[in-house]
């Protein structure tokens, strides 16, 4: 009887000590498919939207540069040393260096509104512009747009975006020279209307900076007068691929 009572007491003591021990927990593992996208570097979507880090929001600055080409449908007057020499009509084409500078602000989630300057600089171009005249060669000309723009990010945490702008366009045409017979297309400045469309993607390199690629299309209609009083008209198409750095 004494042995039974003693065994019962020992058993109760063991149970009591086991019950008094604190539970031991293993390392926490975030359950999959928790309903909030997670990135080890950037954090969750909710955290990014709350802090504004790795989010396309607020102030916007873009600097971009690249290469492309230009095609300018030109109409105007030719000249020789003796004076006016008929009309010019044709398409001037050449490779181009492309740039973009844009400033804006995200007024609505995913929507950036602001002002942009887009340029195409054509160092050399050529065209057949008149019958019985050899090909014209042009020195550096430049097309530029000074415009209001919108840049839209369907998901403000990701890099895909579509941008467009519309506003004042200019075309600064350098002198064109033909050798046979010696004929020039006089230099002049033209002003008119233009728009731009771009579709690109960006990748985060810092909490507020992205690097990206931006295929871009520019189209403008401009008119101007040379120093001799002859009128010129242009329809300029520009295409380019730019590398962009964006603070956003």
C-alpha positions as CSV (number, residue, x, y, z in Angstrom):
1,X,0.0,0.0,0.0
2,X,2.8,2.4,0.9
3,X,4.5,1.6,-2.4
4,X,1.4,2.4,-4.4
5,X,1.0,5.8,-2.6
6,X,4.6,6.6,-3.2
7,X,4.4,5.8,-6.9
8,X,1.3,7.9,-7.3
9,X,3.1,10.9,-5.6
10,X,6.1,10.5,-7.9
11,X,3.9,10.3,-10.9
12,X,2.0,13.5,-10.0
13,X,5.4,15.3,-9.4
14,X,6.6,14.4,-12.9
15,X,3.3,15.6,-14.5
16,X,3.5,18.8,-12.5
17,X,7.1,19.6,-13.7
18,X,6.1,18.9,-17.3
19,X,3.1,21.2,-17.0
20,X,5.3,24.0,-15.6
21,X,7.8,23.9,-18.5
22,X,7.4,26.7,-21.1
23,X,6.4,25.7,-24.6
24,X,9.2,25.8,-27.2
25,X,8.5,27.5,-30.6
26,X,10.4,26.9,-33.8
27,X,11.4,29.7,-36.3
28,X,8.5,31.5,-38.0
29,X,7.9,30.7,-41.6
30,X,5.6,33.0,-43.5
31,X,2.8,30.9,-44.9
32,X,2.5,30.7,-48.7
33,X,-0.3,32.5,-50.5
34,X,-0.9,34.9,-47.6
35,X,-2.7,37.3,-49.9
36,X,-0.1,40.0,-50.0
37,X,2.8,39.8,-52.5
38,X,6.2,39.7,-50.7
39,X,9.6,40.7,-51.8
40,X,12.7,40.1,-49.6
41,X,14.3,43.4,-50.7
42,X,11.2,45.6,-51.0
43,X,8.8,44.2,-48.5
44,X,5.1,43.6,-49.0
45,X,2.7,45.5,-51.2
46,X,1.0,47.0,-48.2
47,X,4.3,48.1,-46.7
48,X,5.5,49.7,-50.0
49,X,2.3,51.6,-50.5
50,X,2.4,52.8,-46.8
51,X,6.0,54.0,-46.9
52,X,6.2,55.1,-50.6
53,X,9.4,53.2,-51.2
54,X,9.6,51.2,-54.5
55,X,6.3,52.9,-55.6
56,X,5.7,55.1,-58.6
57,X,4.2,58.1,-56.7
58,X,4.9,61.7,-55.8
59,X,7.6,63.8,-57.6
60,X,8.7,62.5,-61.0
61,X,11.9,63.2,-63.0
62,X,13.0,61.4,-66.1
63,X,16.3,61.7,-68.0
64,X,16.6,59.5,-71.1
65,X,18.8,59.2,-74.2
66,X,19.2,56.8,-77.1
67,X,19.3,56.3,-80.8
68,X,16.8,56.3,-83.6
69,X,15.9,57.9,-86.9
70,X,13.9,60.6,-88.5
71,X,11.9,60.9,-91.7
72,X,10.9,64.5,-92.8
73,X,8.4,65.1,-95.6
74,X,9.6,68.5,-96.9
75,X,8.0,71.0,-99.3
76,X,9.6,74.3,-100.1
77,X,11.7,76.3,-102.5
78,X,15.2,75.6,-103.9
79,X,17.8,78.3,-104.7
80,X,20.9,78.6,-106.8
81,X,23.4,81.5,-107.0
82,X,21.1,83.1,-109.5
83,X,18.0,83.0,-107.3
84,X,14.9,80.8,-106.8
85,X,15.2,77.5,-108.7
86,X,11.9,75.6,-108.6
87,X,10.3,73.7,-105.8
88,X,11.6,71.0,-103.4
89,X,9.4,68.0,-102.5
90,X,10.6,64.8,-101.0
91,X,11.4,62.9,-97.8
92,X,14.7,63.7,-95.9
93,X,15.9,60.7,-93.8
94,X,18.8,60.0,-91.4
95,X,19.8,58.5,-88.2
96,X,19.2,60.5,-85.0
97,X,20.3,60.9,-81.4
98,X,17.2,61.0,-79.1
99,X,16.7,62.7,-75.7
100,X,13.9,63.2,-73.2
101,X,13.7,65.4,-70.1
102,X,10.4,65.3,-68.1
103,X,9.2,66.7,-64.9
104,X,5.9,65.8,-63.3
105,X,3.8,64.7,-60.3
106,X,1.6,61.8,-59.5
107,X,-1.8,63.4,-59.0
108,X,-3.7,60.1,-59.0
109,X,-2.4,56.7,-58.3
110,X,-0.6,55.4,-61.3
111,X,-1.0,58.7,-63.3
112,X,1.8,61.2,-63.8
113,X,1.1,64.6,-65.3
114,X,3.8,67.1,-66.2
115,X,5.9,68.8,-68.8
116,X,8.4,67.2,-71.2
117,X,11.0,68.1,-73.8
118,X,11.7,65.4,-76.4
119,X,14.3,65.9,-79.1
120,X,15.7,64.1,-82.2
121,X,19.0,65.5,-83.5
122,X,19.9,64.3,-87.0
123,X,23.7,64.9,-87.7
124,X,23.4,64.0,-91.4
125,X,20.5,63.4,-93.7
126,X,19.9,63.1,-97.4
127,X,17.1,63.1,-100.0
128,X,16.1,63.5,-103.7
129,X,14.0,66.6,-103.6
130,X,13.8,67.9,-107.2
131,X,14.0,66.6,-110.8
132,X,17.2,67.0,-112.7
133,X,19.0,67.8,-109.4
134,X,21.4,65.5,-107.6
135,X,20.7,64.2,-104.1
136,X,20.7,66.8,-101.3
137,X,22.9,66.3,-98.2
138,X,22.0,68.1,-95.0
139,X,24.0,69.0,-92.0
140,X,22.7,68.7,-88.4
141,X,19.0,69.4,-88.0
142,X,16.8,69.0,-85.0
143,X,13.2,68.2,-84.2
144,X,11.9,69.0,-80.7
145,X,8.6,68.8,-78.8
146,X,7.7,71.0,-75.8
147,X,4.6,69.4,-74.5
148,X,2.3,68.4,-71.6
149,X,2.5,64.7,-71.0
150,X,0.8,61.8,-69.1
151,X,2.6,58.7,-68.0
152,X,0.4,55.8,-66.8
153,X,1.5,52.8,-64.7
154,X,-1.3,50.2,-64.5
155,X,0.4,48.8,-61.3
156,X,2.3,51.6,-59.5
157,X,4.7,49.0,-57.9
158,X,5.8,47.6,-61.2
159,X,7.7,49.1,-64.2
160,X,5.4,48.8,-67.2
161,X,4.1,52.2,-68.4
162,X,2.5,54.0,-71.3
163,X,3.2,57.7,-71.9
164,X,1.9,60.3,-74.3
165,X,2.3,64.0,-74.9
166,X,1.0,66.8,-77.1
167,X,2.1,70.4,-77.6
168,X,4.4,72.8,-79.5
169,X,6.8,71.2,-82.0
170,X,9.8,72.8,-83.8
171,X,12.0,71.8,-86.6
172,X,15.4,73.5,-87.2
173,X,16.5,72.5,-90.7
174,X,20.2,72.9,-91.6
175,X,21.1,73.9,-95.2
176,X,20.8,71.1,-97.8
177,X,23.4,71.1,-100.6
178,X,23.2,69.4,-104.1
179,X,26.2,69.4,-106.3
180,X,24.7,68.9,-109.8
181,X,23.7,71.6,-110.5
182,X,24.9,73.6,-107.4
183,X,21.6,74.1,-105.5
184,X,20.6,74.6,-101.9
185,X,17.7,74.0,-99.7
186,X,17.9,77.1,-97.5
187,X,18.1,76.7,-93.7
188,X,15.2,77.8,-91.6
189,X,13.1,77.2,-88.4
190,X,9.6,75.8,-88.5
191,X,7.0,75.7,-85.7
192,X,3.8,73.8,-85.4
193,X,2.1,70.9,-83.5
194,X,3.3,67.5,-82.4
195,X,2.6,64.5,-80.2
196,X,4.6,61.7,-78.8
197,X,3.8,58.1,-77.8
198,X,6.0,55.7,-75.8
199,X,5.6,52.2,-74.2
200,X,8.3,51.0,-71.9
201,X,9.4,49.1,-68.8
202,X,11.5,50.0,-65.8
203,X,13.4,48.1,-63.0
204,X,14.0,49.3,-59.5
205,X,17.6,50.0,-58.6
206,X,16.9,52.0,-55.4
207,X,13.8,52.8,-53.4
208,X,13.1,55.9,-55.5
209,X,15.1,55.2,-58.8
210,X,14.5,53.0,-61.8
211,X,16.4,52.2,-65.0
212,X,14.4,51.3,-68.1
213,X,13.9,51.1,-71.8
214,X,11.5,53.3,-73.7
215,X,10.6,52.8,-77.4
216,X,9.2,56.2,-78.5
217,X,7.4,57.6,-81.6
218,X,7.2,61.3,-82.4
219,X,5.1,63.0,-85.1
220,X,4.9,66.7,-85.9
221,X,3.5,69.2,-88.5
222,X,5.5,72.4,-88.8
223,X,5.8,75.4,-91.1
224,X,8.4,78.1,-91.5
225,X,10.0,80.7,-93.8
226,X,13.6,80.9,-95.0
227,X,15.7,84.1,-95.0
228,X,14.6,84.8,-98.7
229,X,10.9,84.7,-97.8
230,X,10.1,81.2,-99.3
231,X,7.7,79.1,-97.2
232,X,8.5,75.5,-96.1
233,X,6.3,72.8,-94.6
234,X,7.4,69.7,-92.8
235,X,5.7,66.5,-91.6
236,X,8.3,64.9,-89.3
237,X,8.2,61.3,-88.1
238,X,10.8,60.2,-85.5
239,X,11.4,56.8,-83.9
240,X,13.9,55.9,-81.2
241,X,14.8,53.5,-78.4
242,X,15.9,55.3,-75.2
243,X,17.5,54.2,-72.0
244,X,15.9,56.0,-69.1
245,X,16.7,56.9,-65.5
246,X,13.6,57.9,-63.5
247,X,13.2,59.3,-60.0
248,X,9.7,58.6,-58.8
